[in-house]
Amino acid sequence: MPQAPDNFNLFESLMQIVRSLRGPDGCPWDKEQTHNTLTPYAIEEVYEFVDAVESGNDALVKDELGDVLFQVALHAALAEERNAFKIQDVIANISEKLVRRHPHVFSDTKVSGIDDVWKNWEEIKRAEKKNSPKTSSGPFDFPNHLPALQRAHKIGVKSQKLQFDWANSDDVLKKVWEEINELQVEKKNIDSLKDATAEDKQKAQEAMEDEFGDVLFSLSQWARHQNIEPETALRKANRKFETRFNVMMKIVESEKKGWGTLTDDQKEAFWSKAKKQIKPDPA
C-alpha cells in the first residue's frame, strides 16, 4: 500500500502522491488517464479558478489553484513515465523563459514603459520561434481552444501592434452599426424565403450566421478600444442574469405563484422585483 507523505507543504510531496495514484496500487481512474483524456479537465479547472477569482473568495481561490496545480503535476507525471521530461524540466523551462523575456529586470536592457516591455517581449518571442515548426497562423498564433471572444480580443491587440486598426472607438462603433445593418438585411432575406427550398434556406441561415459573427467581432474590437475585455464582460453579464433569474424564481415561489401560469407582463414584473432586491455586482 502506498504511503502518504509526511509533509504536505512540499511540492515533491504532491508529485509523490500523483505517482502513487498512477502506481500499481493506485487509483483506477488516475491510472487510465492520458494527456488527451485529461485536457477537458485542465480547461474546466482553469475556468473554475477564474470563477473563484471573480468571486473574491480567497479560500476558494486557494482550493481551485490547487486543482490547477494537480493538473500540472499529473501531466508532468505522465511525461515522466514515458521518459519525455520531468517536473524539474518544466520548472527550469518556465524559469529560463521568464528570465529571457524580462531583460529589463534580469539584465541591463532599458525600457521607458509598458510599451517598450511589450515590444521587447514580441521581439524575443519571434527570435525564439525561428527554429520552431512553421504554422499557417501568421501573426495570430493563439491556442485553438481559446474562447472565441477572447481570441477576437487578442486578434485586435495584435492587429493594433501591426498598425492595422481603427483610429478610435467611435470609428469602430460605426463599423458595429454597419455590421448590424447587414445582419438585419440577412434576417429580412430569411423571412422572405418561407416557400424556398431547404438548400436556399440553409444558405441564407449561414449568411446570417456569418453576419452575426461580424457583429460580435466588431463589438469585441469596440470593447478593446474602451479597455473592456469582452470575455470577462460577457461572463459578468451571464452571472448577473443567472443571479437575477434565481432570485426571481424564489420570489415567484414565495408568493405561491405557478411559473407556467404567469403572463409575460407578470414575469416582467417579477423580474423587476428581483433587480431591486439585488445589489450591484462589486466585480
C-alpha positions in Angstrom: 0.0 0.0 0.0 1.4 3.5 -0.9 2.3 5.7 2.0 1.2 9.3 2.2 4.0 11.9 2.5 4.9 13.3 5.9 4.9 16.9 4.8 2.1 18.1 2.7 3.7 21.6 2.2 6.4 20.3 -0.2 5.9 20.3 -4.0 7.7 17.0 -4.1 5.1 15.6 -1.8 2.4 16.4 -4.4 4.5 14.6 -7.0 4.8 11.6 -4.7 1.0 11.5 -4.3 0.5 11.7 -8.0 3.0 8.9 -8.7 1.2 6.8 -6.1 -2.1 7.5 -7.8 -0.6 6.3 -11.1 1.2 3.4 -9.5 0.3 -0.3 -9.4 -1.7 0.1 -6.2 -3.1 3.4 -7.2 -6.5 4.8 -8.3 -8.1 3.0 -11.3 -9.3 6.3 -12.7 -5.9 8.1 -12.4 -4.1 5.1 -13.9 -6.0 5.1 -17.1 -5.7 8.8 -17.9 -3.6 10.3 -20.8 -2.7 13.8 -21.8 -5.6 13.8 -24.2 -8.2 12.5 -21.8 -7.1 15.0 -19.2 -7.3 18.0 -21.5 -11.0 18.7 -20.8 -10.4 18.6 -17.1 -7.5 21.1 -17.4 -9.7 23.5 -19.2 -12.5 23.0 -16.7 -10.2 23.6 -13.7 -8.8 26.8 -15.1 -12.4 28.1 -15.6 -13.3 27.1 -12.1 -10.2 29.0 -10.9 -11.3 32.1 -12.9 -14.8 31.8 -11.2 -13.1 31.7 -7.8 -11.0 34.8 -8.5 -14.1 36.7 -9.7 -15.9 35.6 -6.6 -13.4 37.4 -4.4 -13.3 34.3 -2.0 -9.6 33.7 -1.1 -10.3 30.2 0.3 -12.0 29.2 -2.9 -9.1 30.7 -4.9 -6.7 28.6 -2.9 -8.7 25.5 -3.4 -9.1 25.9 -7.2 -5.5 26.9 -7.6 -4.6 23.6 -6.0 -6.8 21.8 -8.6 -4.9 23.6 -11.4 -1.6 22.6 -9.8 -2.7 19.0 -9.6 -3.3 19.0 -13.4 0.2 20.3 -13.9 1.6 17.6 -11.6 -0.4 14.9 -13.3 0.7 15.8 -16.8 4.3 16.0 -15.6 4.0 12.5 -14.1 2.6 11.2 -17.4 5.6 12.6 -19.3 8.0 11.3 -16.7 6.6 7.8 -17.1 7.5 7.8 -20.8 10.8 9.5 -20.2 9.8 12.6 -22.1 10.6 15.1 -19.3 10.2 15.6 -15.6 8.5 18.3 -13.5 12.0 19.8 -12.8 12.4 20.3 -16.6 9.0 22.1 -16.6 10.1 24.4 -13.8 13.5 25.0 -15.4 11.9 25.8 -18.8 9.5 28.4 -17.5 12.1 29.9 -15.2 14.5 30.3 -18.1 11.8 31.7 -20.3 10.7 34.3 -17.7 14.3 35.5 -17.3 14.9 35.6 -21.0 11.7 37.5 -21.7 12.4 40.1 -19.0 15.8 41.5 -19.9 14.7 44.9 -18.4 14.7 43.1 -15.0 17.4 40.5 -15.2 19.9 42.3 -17.4 20.8 45.9 -18.4 18.1 46.4 -21.0 16.4 49.8 -20.5 12.7 50.4 -21.0 10.7 53.6 -20.7 7.4 52.0 -20.0 5.0 49.1 -20.7 5.0 49.8 -24.5 8.7 49.0 -24.6 8.2 45.9 -22.5 5.7 44.6 -24.9 7.9 45.4 -27.9 10.8 43.6 -26.4 8.6 40.6 -25.5 7.3 40.3 -29.1 10.9 40.5 -30.5 12.1 37.9 -28.1 9.2 35.6 -28.9 9.9 36.0 -32.7 13.6 35.1 -32.1 12.5 32.0 -30.1 10.3 30.8 -32.9 12.9 30.9 -35.6 13.7 27.3 -35.1 10.2 26.1 -34.3 7.9 24.3 -36.8 6.2 26.7 -39.3 2.5 27.2 -39.0 -0.1 28.8 -41.2 -1.4 31.1 -38.4 0.8 34.0 -39.3 0.9 36.6 -36.5 -2.2 35.2 -34.8 -0.5 32.2 -33.2 -3.1 31.8 -30.4 -4.3 28.5 -28.9 -7.1 27.0 -30.9 -9.1 26.3 -27.7 -9.3 30.0 -26.7 -12.9 31.2 -26.2 -13.9 33.0 -29.4 -14.5 36.4 -27.8 -11.1 36.2 -26.1 -9.4 35.2 -29.3 -11.2 38.1 -31.1 -9.8 40.5 -28.5 -6.2 39.1 -28.9 -6.5 39.3 -32.7 -7.4 43.0 -32.3 -4.5 43.6 -29.9 -2.0 42.0 -32.3 -3.5 43.9 -35.3 -3.1 47.2 -33.4 0.6 46.4 -32.8 0.9 45.8 -36.6 -0.7 49.2 -37.1 -3.8 47.8 -38.7 -6.6 49.2 -36.5 -9.4 51.8 -36.2 -8.2 55.2 -35.1 -10.7 55.3 -32.1 -13.7 53.7 -30.6 -16.1 56.0 -32.5 -14.8 54.6 -35.8 -15.3 51.1 -34.5 -18.8 51.9 -33.4 -19.6 52.9 -37.0 -18.4 49.5 -38.1 -20.6 47.8 -35.5 -23.7 49.6 -36.8 -22.7 48.7 -40.4 -22.5 45.1 -39.4 -25.8 45.2 -37.5 -27.5 46.7 -40.6 -26.0 43.9 -42.7 -27.4 41.4 -40.2 -30.8 42.9 -40.5 -30.6 42.5 -44.3 -29.9 38.8 -43.9 -32.7 38.5 -41.4 -35.2 40.1 -43.9 -33.8 37.7 -46.6 -34.6 34.7 -44.4 -38.1 36.0 -43.7 -38.8 36.2 -47.4 -37.8 32.6 -48.0 -40.7 30.9 -46.4 -41.5 28.9 -49.6 -37.9 28.4 -50.7 -36.0 25.1 -50.9 -34.3 23.7 -47.9 -30.9 24.3 -49.6 -31.7 28.0 -50.1 -32.9 28.4 -46.5 -29.7 26.8 -45.3 -27.5 29.2 -47.4 -29.5 32.1 -46.0 -29.1 30.9 -42.5 -25.3 30.5 -43.0 -25.2 34.0 -44.4 -27.0 35.4 -41.3 -24.7 33.5 -39.0 -21.7 35.0 -40.9 -23.0 38.5 -40.4 -23.8 37.8 -36.7 -20.1 36.7 -36.3 -19.0 40.0 -37.8 -21.2 41.9 -35.3 -19.6 40.0 -32.4 -16.1 40.6 -33.8 -16.7 44.3 -34.3 -18.2 44.6 -30.8 -15.1 42.9 -29.3 -12.9 45.5 -31.1 -15.0 48.4 -29.8 -14.7 46.9 -26.3 -10.9 46.7 -26.8 -10.8 50.4 -27.7 -12.7 51.1 -24.5 -10.3 48.9 -22.4 -13.0 46.2 -21.9 -12.1 42.6 -22.1 -15.1 41.1 -23.9 -14.9 37.6 -22.5 -14.8 39.0 -18.9 -17.7 41.4 -19.6 -19.8 38.5 -21.0 -19.1 36.3 -18.1 -20.2 39.1 -15.7 -23.4 39.6 -17.8 -24.1 35.8 -17.7 -23.6 35.7 -13.9 -25.8 38.8 -13.5 -28.6 37.2 -15.5 -28.3 33.9 -13.7 -28.4 35.6 -10.3 -31.4 37.7 -11.1 -33.3 34.8 -12.6 -32.7 32.6 -9.5 -33.9 35.5 -7.2 -36.9 36.0 -9.4 -37.9 32.3 -9.2 -37.6 32.5 -5.4 -39.9 35.5 -5.3 -42.4 33.7 -7.5 -42.2 30.7 -5.2 -42.6 32.8 -2.1 -45.7 34.4 -3.5 -47.0 30.9 -4.3 -47.4 31.5 -8.0 -47.0 28.9 -10.7 -44.4 29.9 -13.2 -46.3 28.2 -16.1 -49.4 30.2 -15.3 -47.8 33.7 -15.4 -48.3 36.0 -18.3 -45.4 37.8 -19.9 -46.3 41.0 -18.1 -46.3 39.2 -14.8 -42.9 37.6 -15.5 -41.5 41.0 -16.3 -42.9 42.4 -13.0 -41.2 39.7 -11.1 -38.0 40.3 -13.0 -38.2 44.0 -11.9 -38.7 42.9 -8.3 -35.6 40.7 -8.5 -33.5 43.5 -9.9 -34.5 45.8 -7.0 -33.5 43.1 -4.4 -30.0 42.6 -5.8 -27.3 45.0 -5.1 -24.9 45.9 -8.0 -22.2 43.3 -8.5 -19.0 44.8 -7.0 -16.9 42.8 -9.6 
